[in-house]
Amino acid sequence: MAAIIHPEKLLSTTIIPSNTLKLSTLTLPYHLCTLWLFTKNDFVTFCIPTTLFALLSALSGPILTTNPSPSPFSLLSRIPLALLVVWSNLLVFDIANQRHPTAVEEDCINKPHRPLPSGRITVEQTKWLLFWLAPVVLGLNWGLGCEQETLLLFTMTWMYNDLGGSDASPLIRNLLIALGYGLYSAAASRVAVESGFQLSGKGYAWIAVVTGVMLVTQHICDLKDVEGDRVRGRKSIPVVLGDEMARWSVAGPIVVCSVLCPGFFGLGLLSYLSTAMIGGVVAFRTLRYRDLKSDKTTWKLWAFWTCWLFALPLAKNSNCLDRENYLLQRAER
């Protein structure tokens, strides 16, 4: 494992400073691992939930798409493509985000395993990696039919990282993150829906609802990063409002969204109770357990809660999981 180095050393050289890395930097596995480490922290709590959102939206059939009888088997085969869309765009964002000097300082405190603070790659090398990676990712997503979302994500990545949107104010930061989440969801859903079909108007309305959920709850992830944010000078909600108000500003909206989201689909009491129960656990932990380890666990439970919300369309159209019903509808078509 590479030794943790100081940010100023990364910024003052274009050569990897550690002699222990000379042999390994020439190997393909080393470079693939470096790419993975850029996105490691976001894979379970972002890539998987967003891909799941796309899969469940496509599987809901006429609830959110123009496909009256989606094939579960066809959708399963499209999961890797949807995941590739999410991960490739996330990779561009994370590299752009982590290459800045202030980000390296922050990561030395919060996430020292990342490629830059751990010495796997330098800032100069990261710049050129991003230079070549951006057109490759755009071409890939163009081929998959979601170039519009990718171009908008590139624009928001520029606004967030290079124009200082991440540090300007809590509102701007949360707004950019929420809009980005909506674009990731739309791109992945476009790929997940079977060829010849697309998201319906209600499908895009559901993406707008989820974007709103992210706007008012996603700053739960800032609770675990508050020390690094203070070092960077980032105006996250916990830094600006303080720990107590920040926690209430997460817990309250989680409870409210747990009630509103089932209402969007006009679901029954069981859906309300299950969503409120999970959201209540997340809200309670946010207010009750305040150490770093607990905050990380609560953040992961929040990600699970969002996945539960994403499954609500299936509660509206449970027939989508019925193989006999699927075959009957296909035969009628």
C-alpha positions as CSV (number, residue, x, y, z in Angstrom):
1,M,0.0,0.0,0.0
2,A,1.3,3.4,-0.9
3,A,2.2,5.8,1.9
4,I,0.0,8.8,2.5
5,I,1.7,12.0,1.3
6,H,1.0,15.6,1.8
7,P,-1.0,17.6,-0.8
8,E,1.8,20.1,-1.5
9,K,4.0,17.3,-2.6
10,L,1.4,16.1,-5.1
11,L,1.1,19.6,-6.4
12,S,4.8,20.3,-6.9
13,T,5.7,17.3,-9.1
14,T,4.4,15.5,-12.1
15,I,6.1,12.3,-11.1
16,I,4.7,9.8,-8.6
17,P,6.9,10.5,-5.6
18,S,7.1,7.1,-4.0
19,N,9.8,4.7,-5.3
20,T,7.6,1.8,-4.3
21,L,5.2,2.6,-7.1
22,K,7.7,2.4,-10.0
23,L,7.1,-1.2,-11.0
24,S,3.4,-1.3,-10.3
25,T,2.5,1.9,-12.3
26,L,3.2,0.1,-15.6
27,T,0.6,-2.7,-15.0
28,L,-3.0,-2.6,-16.3
29,P,-4.4,-3.9,-13.0
30,Y,-2.7,-1.0,-11.2
31,H,-4.4,1.6,-13.5
32,L,-7.8,-0.1,-13.3
33,C,-7.5,-0.2,-9.5
34,T,-6.7,3.6,-9.6
35,L,-9.9,4.3,-11.7
36,W,-11.9,2.2,-9.2
37,L,-10.5,4.0,-6.2
38,F,-11.7,7.3,-7.7
39,T,-15.3,6.0,-7.5
40,K,-15.1,3.5,-4.6
41,N,-16.8,5.7,-2.0
42,D,-19.8,6.3,-4.3
43,F,-20.3,2.9,-5.8
44,V,-22.5,1.2,-3.2
45,T,-24.4,4.4,-2.1
46,F,-24.8,5.9,-5.6
47,C,-24.0,3.7,-8.6
48,I,-26.0,0.7,-7.3
49,P,-29.1,2.7,-6.1
50,T,-29.2,4.7,-9.4
51,T,-28.9,1.6,-11.5
52,L,-31.6,0.0,-9.4
53,F,-33.8,3.1,-9.9
54,A,-33.5,2.6,-13.7
55,L,-34.2,-1.1,-13.5
56,L,-37.3,-0.7,-11.4
57,S,-38.6,2.2,-13.4
58,A,-38.3,0.1,-16.6
59,L,-39.8,-2.9,-14.9
60,S,-42.8,-1.0,-13.8
61,G,-44.0,-1.0,-17.4
62,P,-47.0,1.3,-18.1
63,I,-46.6,3.0,-14.8
64,L,-43.5,4.9,-15.8
65,T,-42.8,3.9,-19.4
66,T,-44.5,3.4,-22.7
67,N,-43.9,-0.3,-22.6
68,P,-47.1,-2.1,-21.6
69,S,-45.4,-5.5,-20.8
70,P,-41.6,-5.3,-20.2
71,S,-39.6,-8.5,-20.3
72,P,-37.9,-9.1,-16.9
73,F,-35.2,-11.2,-18.7
74,S,-34.5,-8.4,-21.3
75,L,-34.2,-5.9,-18.5
76,L,-31.8,-8.0,-16.5
77,S,-29.5,-8.2,-19.5
78,R,-29.5,-4.4,-19.7
79,I,-28.3,-3.9,-16.1
80,P,-24.6,-3.9,-17.1
81,L,-25.2,-1.2,-19.7
82,A,-27.2,1.0,-17.2
83,L,-24.5,0.5,-14.6
84,L,-21.8,1.4,-17.2
85,V,-23.6,4.7,-18.0
86,V,-23.8,5.6,-14.3
87,W,-20.2,4.6,-13.4
88,S,-18.6,6.2,-16.5
89,N,-20.2,9.6,-15.9
90,L,-19.5,9.3,-12.2
91,L,-15.8,8.6,-13.0
92,V,-15.5,11.8,-14.9
93,F,-17.2,13.8,-12.1
94,D,-15.1,12.2,-9.3
95,I,-11.8,12.8,-11.2
96,A,-12.7,16.4,-11.8
97,N,-13.7,16.8,-8.2
98,Q,-10.7,15.1,-6.6
99,R,-8.0,16.7,-8.7
100,H,-8.3,20.2,-7.1
101,P,-5.7,21.1,-4.4
102,T,-8.4,21.8,-1.8
103,A,-10.0,18.5,-2.5
104,V,-6.6,16.7,-2.0
105,E,-6.3,18.4,1.4
106,E,-9.8,17.4,2.3
107,D,-9.2,13.8,1.2
108,C,-6.0,13.5,3.3
109,I,-8.4,13.9,6.3
110,N,-11.6,12.2,5.2
111,K,-10.5,9.7,2.5
112,P,-6.8,9.0,2.5
113,H,-7.2,5.9,0.4
114,R,-8.1,7.8,-2.7
115,P,-5.6,7.9,-5.6
116,L,-4.2,11.4,-5.1
117,P,-3.7,11.5,-1.3
118,S,-2.4,7.9,-1.3
119,G,0.2,8.8,-4.0
120,R,-1.0,6.5,-6.8
121,I,-1.3,9.4,-9.2
122,T,-0.3,13.1,-9.3
123,V,-2.5,16.1,-10.0
124,E,-0.8,16.6,-13.4
125,Q,-1.4,13.0,-14.4
126,T,-5.0,13.3,-13.2
127,K,-5.5,16.4,-15.4
128,W,-4.4,14.5,-18.5
129,L,-6.4,11.4,-17.5
130,L,-9.5,13.6,-17.4
131,F,-8.6,15.3,-20.7
132,W,-8.7,12.0,-22.6
133,L,-11.4,10.3,-20.5
134,A,-14.1,12.9,-21.1
135,P,-14.4,12.4,-24.9
136,V,-14.3,8.6,-24.4
137,V,-17.1,8.7,-21.9
138,L,-19.1,11.0,-24.2
139,G,-18.6,8.7,-27.2
140,L,-19.7,5.7,-25.1
141,N,-22.8,7.4,-23.9
142,W,-23.6,8.7,-27.3
143,G,-23.5,5.1,-28.6
144,L,-25.9,4.1,-25.8
145,G,-28.4,6.9,-26.7
146,C,-28.0,9.1,-23.6
147,E,-25.6,11.8,-24.9
148,Q,-28.0,14.6,-23.9
149,E,-27.9,13.7,-20.2
150,T,-24.1,13.2,-20.4
151,L,-23.5,16.6,-21.9
152,L,-25.6,18.2,-19.2
153,L,-23.7,16.2,-16.6
154,F,-20.4,17.5,-18.0
155,T,-21.8,21.0,-17.7
156,M,-22.9,20.5,-14.1
157,T,-19.5,18.9,-13.3
158,W,-17.8,22.0,-14.6
159,M,-20.2,24.3,-12.6
160,Y,-19.8,22.2,-9.4
161,N,-16.0,21.7,-9.5
162,D,-14.4,24.4,-11.6
163,L,-16.8,27.3,-10.9
164,G,-16.9,26.6,-7.2
165,G,-20.5,25.5,-7.0
166,S,-19.6,22.9,-4.4
167,D,-18.3,25.5,-2.0
168,A,-20.4,28.6,-2.8
169,S,-23.4,28.0,-0.6
170,P,-25.4,25.0,0.8
171,L,-28.3,25.8,-1.5
172,I,-26.3,25.8,-4.7
173,R,-24.3,22.8,-3.6
174,N,-27.5,20.7,-2.8
175,L,-29.2,22.0,-6.0
176,L,-26.4,20.9,-8.3
177,I,-26.1,17.5,-6.6
178,A,-29.9,16.9,-6.8
179,L,-30.1,17.9,-10.5
180,G,-27.1,15.7,-11.2
181,Y,-28.8,12.8,-9.5
182,G,-31.9,13.4,-11.7
183,L,-29.7,13.4,-14.9
184,Y,-27.9,10.2,-13.8
185,S,-31.3,8.6,-13.2
186,A,-32.7,9.7,-16.6
187,A,-29.6,8.5,-18.5
188,A,-29.7,5.1,-16.8
189,S,-33.4,4.7,-17.3
190,R,-33.1,5.5,-21.0
191,V,-30.7,2.6,-21.4
192,A,-32.7,0.2,-19.1
193,V,-36.0,0.7,-21.0
194,E,-36.3,-1.8,-23.8
195,S,-35.5,-0.7,-27.4
196,G,-38.5,1.0,-29.0
197,F,-39.9,2.3,-25.8
198,Q,-39.2,5.2,-23.5
199,L,-40.0,6.9,-20.2
200,S,-43.5,8.3,-20.1
201,G,-44.5,11.7,-18.8
202,K,-45.1,10.2,-15.4
203,G,-41.7,8.6,-15.6
204,Y,-40.1,12.0,-15.9
205,A,-42.3,13.4,-13.2
206,W,-41.1,10.6,-10.9
207,I,-37.5,11.5,-11.7
208,A,-38.4,15.1,-10.7
209,V,-39.9,13.8,-7.4
210,V,-36.7,11.8,-6.7
211,T,-34.6,14.9,-7.6
212,G,-36.6,16.8,-4.9
213,V,-36.0,14.1,-2.4
214,M,-32.3,14.3,-3.0
215,L,-32.4,18.1,-2.7
216,V,-33.8,18.0,0.8
217,T,-32.1,14.9,2.2
218,Q,-28.8,14.1,0.4
219,H,-26.8,16.4,2.7
220,I,-26.9,13.6,5.2
221,C,-23.6,12.5,3.6
222,D,-22.1,15.8,4.7
223,L,-22.5,14.9,8.4
224,K,-19.6,12.4,8.2
225,D,-17.4,14.7,6.2
226,V,-17.7,17.9,8.3
227,E,-14.1,18.0,9.5
228,G,-12.7,17.8,6.0
229,D,-15.3,20.4,4.7
230,R,-14.1,22.8,7.4
231,V,-10.5,22.4,6.3
232,R,-11.5,23.0,2.7
233,G,-13.7,26.0,3.5
234,R,-16.7,24.3,2.0
235,K,-20.1,25.8,3.0
236,S,-21.9,22.5,3.6
237,I,-25.1,22.6,5.7
238,P,-23.4,21.1,8.8
239,V,-20.7,23.7,8.6
240,V,-23.0,26.7,8.0
241,L,-26.0,25.7,10.3
242,G,-24.2,23.7,12.9
243,D,-24.6,20.0,13.8
244,E,-27.9,20.2,15.6
245,M,-29.8,22.2,12.9
246,A,-28.2,20.1,10.1
247,R,-29.5,16.9,11.6
248,W,-33.0,18.2,12.0
249,S,-32.9,19.5,8.4
250,V,-32.3,15.9,7.3
251,A,-34.5,14.0,9.7
252,G,-37.6,16.1,9.1
253,P,-37.6,15.9,5.2
254,I,-36.9,12.2,5.4
255,V,-40.1,11.7,7.4
256,V,-42.1,13.9,5.0
257,C,-40.8,12.3,1.9
258,S,-41.6,8.9,3.3
259,V,-45.3,9.9,3.3
260,L,-45.4,11.9,0.0
261,C,-43.7,9.4,-2.3
262,P,-46.2,6.6,-1.8
263,G,-48.9,9.3,-2.4
264,F,-47.4,10.0,-5.8
265,F,-48.5,6.6,-6.9
266,G,-51.7,6.4,-4.9
267,L,-50.6,3.4,-3.0
268,G,-52.2,1.6,0.0
269,L,-51.6,1.7,3.7
270,L,-48.9,-1.0,3.7
271,S,-46.7,1.0,1.4
272,Y,-47.0,4.1,3.6
273,L,-46.2,2.1,6.7
274,S,-43.2,0.3,5.3
275,T,-41.7,3.5,3.8
276,A,-42.4,5.5,7.0
277,M,-40.9,2.8,9.1
278,I,-37.6,2.7,7.2
279,G,-37.5,6.5,6.9
280,G,-38.2,6.8,10.7
281,V,-35.2,4.6,11.5
282,V,-33.0,6.8,9.4
283,A,-34.4,10.0,10.9
284,F,-34.1,8.6,14.5
285,R,-30.4,7.5,13.9
286,T,-29.6,10.9,12.4
287,L,-30.7,12.6,15.6
288,R,-29.7,10.1,18.2
289,Y,-26.3,8.7,17.1
290,R,-23.7,11.4,16.3
291,D,-20.3,9.8,16.2
292,L,-18.4,9.4,12.9
293,K,-18.9,5.6,12.7
294,S,-22.7,6.0,13.3
295,D,-23.0,8.7,10.7
296,K,-21.4,6.5,8.1
297,T,-23.8,3.7,9.0
298,T,-26.8,6.0,8.9
299,W,-25.7,7.3,5.5
300,K,-25.8,3.8,4.2
301,L,-29.2,3.2,5.7
302,W,-30.3,6.4,3.9
303,A,-29.2,4.9,0.7
304,F,-31.2,1.8,1.4
305,W,-34.2,4.0,2.2
306,T,-33.9,5.7,-1.3
307,C,-33.8,2.2,-2.9
308,W,-37.0,1.4,-1.1
309,L,-38.6,4.5,-2.5
310,F,-37.4,3.5,-6.0
311,A,-39.3,0.2,-5.6
312,L,-42.7,2.0,-5.1
313,P,-43.7,1.8,-8.8
314,L,-43.6,-2.0,-8.5
315,A,-46.2,-1.8,-5.7
316,K,-48.4,0.0,-8.1
317,N,-47.9,-2.6,-10.8
318,S,-47.2,-5.9,-9.1
319,N,-48.2,-7.8,-12.3
320,C,-44.9,-6.9,-13.8
321,L,-43.3,-9.7,-11.8
322,D,-45.9,-12.2,-12.9
323,R,-44.4,-14.4,-15.7
324,E,-47.7,-15.8,-16.8
325,N,-49.2,-12.3,-17.1
326,Y,-46.2,-11.2,-19.1
327,L,-46.5,-14.0,-21.6
328,L,-50.2,-13.3,-21.9
329,Q,-49.7,-9.6,-22.6
330,R,-47.0,-10.4,-25.1
331,A,-49.3,-12.9,-26.9
332,E,-52.1,-10.2,-27.1
333,R,-49.6,-7.8,-28.7
